[in-house]
């Protein structure tokens, strides 16, 4: 297999394991893929393939059996319950050998490409978590196996795709859903603006680290361009409660602004009656009341489950 370095799921897996085989990914002259560089069709293909794998869970499948005993490495700069939990679930499902390396200094090294060369000798694929997107890309230059960045300072691929799968499973569609985002700018909203908008979702957001100090997501220019192409709504709200107006999906990112706490009364008064909640983890008491977090409309645990499904999409050199 030719060397493939991507900043999203290993898309050549779709060619080998997709049951639908309707949509294809063009990897010609595309060595490093990022959310903003994927087409809407390619994003959909990743999601549908993940749903295929969900159907395979617990069933025998010749193609899955072909990658038993494959060697999967997770290279991380800090512990992460969600990523590590999903990694163990995926490895167990695939009956693969899992190696999790947590080194706070790996992405501070000058020659991280040497790390890529080292793991090439003992792995079939590398998943990365890093503070710096550029370091992952540099590591990949020394690797001869696929390198997939699940989370960095720029993007949160795993979380975003898991959220999209969660919403598709809940509503049966994505296009036309309204998202209300409240929280500080972070990799997750950066990725939402690159992926969710191209799937036809509308986003209204209130991003701030302190009360009244609004900030723009780093990928806002890209999101505005995609929104114009898809004729979707992308709107900044100066008041966090306005971000709840008529939305189907409330997405909350961790913050410490007491004025931005969302209560059940806020949601009932402003949001769609068929509302859902997604919340980044870990959380604090500032974001939502416990009543909201534990509400039957909360999809937080569902999204964690689909994180496992997303990580099942592993492409291994044969």
Residue pairs with C-beta under 8 A, 6 or more apart in sequence:
1 12
1 317
1 318
3 31
3 143
3 144
3 145
3 146
4 10
4 12
4 27
4 31
4 146
4 315
5 31
5 32
5 137
5 140
5 141
5 143
5 146
5 147
6 32
6 33
6 146
6 147
6 148
7 32
7 33
7 34
7 35
7 133
7 136
7 137
7 148
7 149
7 152
7 155
7 157
8 33
8 34
8 35
8 38
8 46
8 148
8 149
8 157
8 161
9 46
9 50
9 148
9 157
9 161
9 310
9 313
10 125
10 146
10 148
10 313
10 314
10 315
11 25
11 27
11 33
11 42
11 45
11 46
11 315
12 25
12 27
12 146
12 315
13 49
13 313
13 314
13 315
14 23
14 24
14 25
14 45
14 46
14 49
14 313
15 24
15 25
16 63
16 315
17 49
17 52
17 53
17 63
17 64
17 313
18 45
18 48
18 49
18 52
19 52
19 55
20 48
20 49
20 52
22 45
22 48
23 41
23 42
23 44
23 45
23 48
24 45
25 42
25 45
26 42
30 37
32 137
32 140
34 154
34 155
34 194
35 155
35 157
35 160
35 191
35 194
35 195
36 194
36 219
36 222
38 194
38 195
39 198
40 198
40 199
40 230
43 195
43 198
43 199
44 199
46 161
46 313
47 161
47 164
47 165
47 168
49 313
50 161
50 165
50 306
50 309
50 310
50 312
50 313
51 165
51 168
51 309
53 309
53 312
53 313
54 309
56 64
57 93
57 309
57 312
64 94
66 318
67 94
67 96
67 314
67 316
67 318
68 94
68 95
68 96
69 95
69 96
69 97
70 94
70 96
70 97
70 124
70 125
70 314
70 316
71 96
71 97
71 99
71 122
71 123
71 124
71 125
72 87
72 90
72 91
72 94
72 96
72 97
72 98
72 99
72 123
72 124
72 125
72 127
72 314
73 99
73 100
73 101
73 119
73 122
73 123
73 125
73 126
73 127
74 83
74 84
74 87
74 98
74 99
74 100
74 101
74 126
74 127
74 128
74 129
75 101
75 103
75 106
75 115
75 119
75 126
75 127
75 128
75 129
75 130
75 139
76 83
76 84
76 100
76 101
76 102
76 103
76 128
76 129
77 102
77 103
77 104
77 105
77 106
77 107
77 129
77 130
77 131
78 102
78 104
78 129
79 102
80 129
80 151
81 281
81 282
82 158
82 159
82 281
82 304
82 307
83 127
83 129
83 150
83 151
83 158
83 307
84 100
85 304
85 308
86 158
86 304
86 307
86 308
86 310
86 311
87 98
87 100
87 127
87 311
88 98
89 308
89 311
90 96
90 308
90 311
90 312
90 314
91 97
91 98
93 308
93 312
94 312
94 314
96 314
96 316
99 122
99 123
106 112
106 115
106 130
107 130
107 131
107 132
107 135
107 136
109 115
112 135
112 138
112 139
112 142
113 138
113 139
113 140
113 141
113 142
113 143
114 142
115 139
115 142
116 126
116 139
116 140
116 141
116 142
116 143
116 147
117 142
117 143
117 144
119 126
119 143
119 145
120 142
120 143
120 144
120 145
123 145
124 145
124 316
124 317
125 145
125 146
125 147
125 148
125 314
125 315
125 316
125 317
126 139
126 143
126 145
126 146
126 147
126 148
127 148
127 149
127 150
127 311
128 136
128 139
128 147
128 148
128 149
128 150
128 152
129 149
129 150
129 151
129 152
130 136
130 149
130 151
130 152
130 153
131 152
131 153
132 152
132 153
133 149
133 152
133 153
133 154
133 155
136 147
136 149
136 152
139 147
140 147
145 317
146 315
146 317
148 157
149 155
149 157
150 156
150 157
150 158
151 157
151 158
151 159
151 187
152 187
153 187
154 187
154 190
154 218
155 187
155 190
155 191
155 194
156 186
156 187
156 188
156 190
156 191
157 191
158 307
158 310
158 311
159 188
159 191
159 280
159 303
159 307
160 188
160 191
160 192
160 195
160 196
161 195
161 306
161 310
162 303
162 304
162 306
162 307
162 309
162 310
163 192
163 251
163 278
163 303
163 306
164 174
164 195
164 196
164 199
165 306
165 309
165 310
166 278
166 299
166 302
166 303
166 306
167 174
167 177
167 249
167 276
167 299
168 174
169 302
169 306
170 276
170 299
170 302
171 177
171 248
171 274
174 196
174 199
174 200
174 201
175 199
175 200
175 201
176 200
176 201
176 202
177 200
177 201
177 202
177 248
177 249
178 201
178 202
178 203
178 204
178 233
178 246
178 247
178 248
178 249
178 272
179 192
179 196
179 201
179 202
179 203
179 204
179 247
179 248
179 249
179 250
179 251
180 204
180 205
180 243
180 244
180 245
180 247
180 249
180 250
180 251
180 271
181 189
181 192
181 203
181 204
181 205
181 206
181 207
181 243
181 251
181 252
181 253
182 205
182 206
182 240
182 243
182 244
182 250
182 251
182 252
182 253
182 255
182 260
182 262
182 287
183 189
183 207
183 251
183 252
183 253
183 254
183 255
183 260
183 280
183 287
184 207
184 208
184 209
184 215
184 253
184 254
184 255
185 207
185 209
185 215
185 216
185 217
185 218
186 253
186 280
188 251
188 253
188 280
189 205
189 207
189 217
189 219
189 251
189 253
190 217
190 218
190 219
191 219
192 203
192 251
193 203
193 217
193 219
193 220
193 222
193 223
193 226
193 234
194 219
194 222
194 223
194 226
196 203
197 203
197 223
197 226
197 227
197 230
197 232
197 234
198 226
198 230
200 230
200 232
201 232
201 249
202 232
202 233
202 234
203 223
203 232
203 233
203 234
203 235
204 233
204 234
204 235
204 236
204 237
204 242
204 243
204 245
204 247
205 217
205 235
205 236
205 237
205 243
206 214
206 236
206 237
206 238
206 239
206 240
206 242
206 243
206 260
207 214
207 215
207 216
207 217
207 236
208 214
208 215
208 240
208 255
208 257
208 260
209 215
209 255
209 257
210 257
211 257
211 258
211 259
211 260
214 236
214 238
216 236
217 223
223 234
224 234
226 232
227 233
227 234
237 243
240 259
240 260
240 262
241 262
241 266
241 270
244 250
244 262
244 266
244 267
244 270
244 271
245 270
245 271
246 270
246 271
246 272
247 271
247 272
247 275
248 271
248 272
248 274
248 275
248 276
249 275
249 276
249 277
249 278
250 262
250 267
250 271
250 275
250 276
250 277
250 278
251 278
251 279
252 262
252 277
252 278
252 279
252 280
252 283
252 287
252 288
253 280
253 287
254 280
254 282
254 283
254 284
254 287
255 284
255 286
255 287
256 284
256 286
257 286
258 286
260 286
260 287
261 286
261 287
261 288
261 289
262 287
262 288
262 289
262 292
263 288
263 289
263 291
263 292
264 289
264 291
264 292
264 295
267 275
267 292
275 297
276 297
276 298
276 299
277 288
277 292
277 293
277 295
277 297
277 298
277 299
277 300
278 299
278 300
278 303
279 287
279 288
279 293
279 298
279 300
281 300
281 304
283 293
292 298
293 300
